Amino acid sequence: MGEFMTETEQRPAGARPSTETLERRRPIAIDMDGGSGASPPDGPEAALILERVRASVDPELRAAVESLPPSMRRIARYHFGWEHPDGTPAAGNAGKAIRPALVLTAAAALGGPAARAAAVQAAVAVELVHNFTLLHDDVMDRDTTRRHRPTVWAVFGDADAILAGDALQALALRLLAEDPHPASAPAAARLAACVVELCAGQHADTSMEKRGPGDVGLDEVLGMAEAKTGALLGCACALGALYAGAADEHVAALDAFGRESGLAFQLIDDVIGIWGDPSRTGKPAGADLAARKKSLPVVAALTSGGPAAAELAALYEMPYDKEDLQATALAVERAGGRDWAQAQAADRMARAMQELARAVPDPEQAGGLLALAEYVTRRSN
């Protein structure tokens, strides 16, 4: 990439929202330390939205899972926290329901309560796809814990986890194929395209980990992050717009809103992965550096040029040594990785707000989506 660019040079033309747009919307607080950067009204608003979405989606999600063959049904029930490994009932956590919340909130913003009610099956489909990715990611990353208990592969084995994930993806598309709503066909096509993008993003991520620190470009890692994190958030918003009967340009704008919000989240999450306070984030300090992950701040630092970038590259070439962890974090910071990531996160949220204003000009109607975007970008785990 050459010389490390300043914040002003990094910002593309038009990335900032207009003064009018900013005046009509609540500011989004971005907390890079992993704590709640929300203004007081935002957290409760998002929590209420998520609670209502769970009430709408959970019964349909359970009904969909019940339609699976017994072998797949057992694994899915465990994954969603509804059963223990021995099949006895459990009161587990099925997740935050952020993606189905984006579907239903987008539908309501553009089409009112009727559109929201019509989009429930689409919201369930998006949640099934999200959980398909979690099952496969845990196998590939060898993560042993999710939602405070052992991951599916750790309990049932790799093959069962992979097959259950495949079944959830197929179930998602079947739900849309059987939905009589006129938006179901374009929604299914969009969700299928999103799955392909997610797979491409995961492939890019795993291939990058095998390459040297000087062999990964910043545009490449940004594209990977958009595919892995932003694509499904954008798809969720777009599906809600489709079920509201929105115009093509509004569907595209909400897709972009979700993608930009997702990138902002990933940038913040990567900063927290290096400099976050473990007592607030629940993650060990410097875990990403210890794993030699090519996160966004790290790649920005590596491609910045100068002595700090060279020092970081040398450290990344060596096996992990906990004695070098502080020096590695300092090299990322000195090479500009932290400042770049923080500036980019703010820019991505500015772009997200622009896209939201294009699709939903009324600030009151856009309030739910705004609250969810703020919630996503202030989460730390």
N, C-alpha and C positions, 0 to 999 in steps of 0.2 A: 504493500500500500504506500510505502514511502514515508515522507515526513508526516508526523502525527498532526492532524488538523485541529484547530481550535473549535470550540462549541459553535461559534458563528459560522465557520467554514463547513462544519458537518451538517448544518441545518439546511435542507433543501428549500428552495423558494416555495412559499405558500404553506410551510409546515405549521405556522402559528395561526390560531383562529383569529377571526376579526374581532375588533373591540366590541362590536355589537354582540357577537356570540358569547364572548367571555362575560359580558355584563348580564346576559340572560341566564347564565348557568352558575351553579354553585362551584367553587373551586374544588379540585381533587387534590387531597393531601397525599403526598408520596413519602412514606417513611422508610428510609433505607436501612434502619436498624432492626426492623422486624416487628416493631410495635404498631399500635393502632394510630395511624396518622389521620383518622377521620375526624371531621367536625361532628359534634354530638348528634345531629339528626340523622346522619348517613348510616351509621352502624345499625341502629334499630330499624330503620326503613328496610335495609337489605335483609336483616334477620327475619323481619315479618314477611317479606316476599318469599324467602326461602322456606319458611314454615308453611305458608299457604301452598307453595308449589309441591312440597312433600305430601301434603294432604291430598292434592289432586293426582299426583303422579304415582305414589307408592302403591295404591290398590291396583292400578293398571300394570305397573311394573311386576308386581307379584303374580298377577294373572298371566302375564306373558311368560314369566319364568316357569309357572306351573304347566305350561303347554310343552315344555321340553321333555325329551325322554328321561326316564328316572335317573340314569347315570349322570347326565348333564345337569339335571335339575338339582341333584344333591350338591354338586360342586358349586353351582351358581348360588344356591341358598347359603352355603358357607361363605362364599365370597362377599355377598351382600350383608352378611352379619346376622342372618335370620336363623341360622342353625350352628350348632357346634359340630366338630368333625364326626361325632358319633350319631348325628342326625337329630339330637334333642334340640328343642327350641332355644333360641338365644335372642337377647334384646340388644343386638349389635348396631353399629353405625353404618348405614348404607352410603354415607358420603354427604356432601353439602348440597348436592343438586343444583350446582351453579349453571350447568349447561341446559338442563330442562327449564330452569328459571329464565334463562335468556330467551328460549323459544317462546314461552308463554307470555313473558313481559313484552317482547317485540310484537307478538300477535295482538296483545291488548293495546299497545301504543298506537298501532296503525289500524286496528279493526274493532277495538272495543271488546267487551266481555264475551260476545258471541264468538269472535275469532279466537279468543283465548280458550274457550271451552272446546272448540273444534280442533285445536292444535295439541291436545293432550297426547294422542298416540304418537305424534311427531316428537314431542318432548320425551316420551318413553324411548323411542327409537334412538334419539341422540344419547340418552343415558346408557343404553345398552352398548352403543358403539364406544363410548368413553370407557366403560368397564371392560370391554374386549381389549382395548389398548392397555389397560392396567394389568390384566392377566398376562399378556404377552411381555410387557415391559419388565414385570417382576421376574419372569423366567430369564430374559436376556441380561438383565442387570444383576441377577442373583440376589435380589433384595429378599430378605427373610421376614420382614415385618411390614404390614400395612394395616392401618386403622387399629393399631395397638394389639394386633395378634398375628400369628404366623400367616404368611402368604399361602395362596392356594398350592403352588408348586411344592412348597416346603412340607405341606400336609399330604397332598395327593400324588405328587410327582409331576415331572415336566410334561409328560404326554397328556395327562388329564387336564392340566392347566391350559395347555395350548388348545386342546379340543374344546374345552368349555368356552374359551375366548372365541374360537371360530363359531361355535353355536350361538353365542350372544350376537355376533355380527350378523349372521344369517337371520336370526330372529328379528333384529332391528329392521332389516330390509323387507322381511315378510309382513311386519306390522304395517309398513307404508304401502306395500303392494295390495294388502287387503282393505286399506282404508278407502271408503267411497268418496272422500272429499276430493274435489277437482284439483287441489294442489298436491295430492299425494304422489302423482307420477313425477313432476319436476322435483319434488322434495326427495324422492328416492334416488333420482339421478344425481342430485347435488350431494346427498349423503354418501353415495357410492364413490363419487369423485373425491370427496373429502377423505374417505378411507384410503384410497390410493395415495393421496398426498401425505397422509399420516405415515403410511408405510415408507414412502420415499424419504420423509424426514427422519424416521428412525434409522433407516439404512445409512443415510448421510452421517448421522450422529455416531453410529457404531464404527463406520469406516474412518471417521476423523480421529477416533481414539487410537487407531493403529498407526497413524501418521506422525511424523516428527513435528515439533512445535513450530518450525518455520514453514511448514507445508500447508497450512490452513489459512485462508484469507478471510477478512472480516465480512465481505459480502456473502461468502459461502456460509459462514456460521449464522449470520442474520437470516439467510434463506432457510437454513435448517431449523432455526428457532421458530420462524413463522409457520413452517409446515408442521412441526411437532406440537406447538403450543397454541398458535393463533388460528390455525385452520378450523379446528372443531368449534372454537368459540365463535368464529365468523359464520360457520355453517349453521350453528344453533340460531343465531340472530336472523340469518337469511331464511331459515325454515319458518320462523315465526312470521316474517314478512310475507312469505308465500301464502301461508294459511290466512293471512289478513287480506289477500287479494291485492297486495301492493304492486305498484308499477315496477318495471324492471330496474329503473335507476334507484329506487328506494331499497329494493332487495340488495343491489350491489353496494349501496352506501352502508347498510346495516352489516353486511358481510365485512366490509372494510373496517367498520367500527369495532367489531369483535376481534378481528385480526390485530388491529393496532393496540387494543386493550391487552390482548394476549402477549404481544411483544413487550409492552410496558411491564407486565407482570414478570415475564421471563428475565428481563434486565434487572428488575428489583430483586428477584429470587437469586440471581447469580451474584449480585452484590452481597446479599445476606449470606450466601454460601461461603463467602470469604471473610467478611467483616462483621457478620451478625453476632449479637450477644446470645450465647447458648441458653442463658436463663430465660430469654424472651422468645427465642425461635424454636427451642427444643431440638436443635441440631448441633453437633459438635463443631467447634470453630475450625474453619479451614478444611472442612471435609472435601470440598471440591478440589482444593490444591493438593491435598494428600493423595487423591485419586488421579491427579494429573489431568483433570478434565479441562477441555478446551472451551471453557465458558466464555460468554461474551466479553466481560472485562479483561480476561486473560488474553484472548485473541486481539482485542484492541490494543493492549499493551505490547504484545509480541510484534505487532505490525507497525508500531509507532516509530521505530528507529531510535538510535541513541544507545548510550551505555546501559540504561536500566532495562531496555528491551533485550539487549544481548545477555545481561546478567540473568534475566528471567528465563531466556531460552536455555542457557546453560544449566540452570537449576531444574528445568523441566526435562532435560535429557538424562538427569541422574535419578536413580531409584529414590523413593520417598524416604526422607529422614526427618523425624519430628523436630530435630534441632534446627532444621532449615526452614520450618514452616513460617516463622515470623519474617525471615529474610525474603521468602518468596512473596508473601503478602505485601511487604514493603516495596519490592521490585515492581509488582503490578501497579501499586499506587503511584510510585515515582514515574513510571512510564505512561501515566495518564489514564490507565484502565478504569479506575473508579470514577474519576470525573467524567470521562466519556460516557460510561454506562448511566450515570445519574442524569446527565444532560439528555441522553437519548431517551430515557424513560419519560422525562417530562415532555419531550418533543412528540413521542408516540402518543401520549395521552392528549396532547393538543390536537394531533391529527384525528384521533378517535372522536374528540368532541366536534371537530369540523364535520366528520362523516355523519355523526348523530344528528347534527343540526340540518344537514341536507335531507335526511330521511324523515325526521320528526321535528319540524320547526317549532312546535309549541313546547315550551319548557316544562309545562305541567305534565303533558303526555310523555315527555322524554324522561321524567323524573325517576321512574323505576329502573330504566336501563342505566341511567347515570349512577344511581345508588349501587347497582350491581357492579358496574365498572370500577367504582371506587372501592368496593369490597374486594374485588379480585386483585386490584393492584396494591392493596395494603396487607394482603395475607402473607404470612411468613412461613407456612408449612402446608 
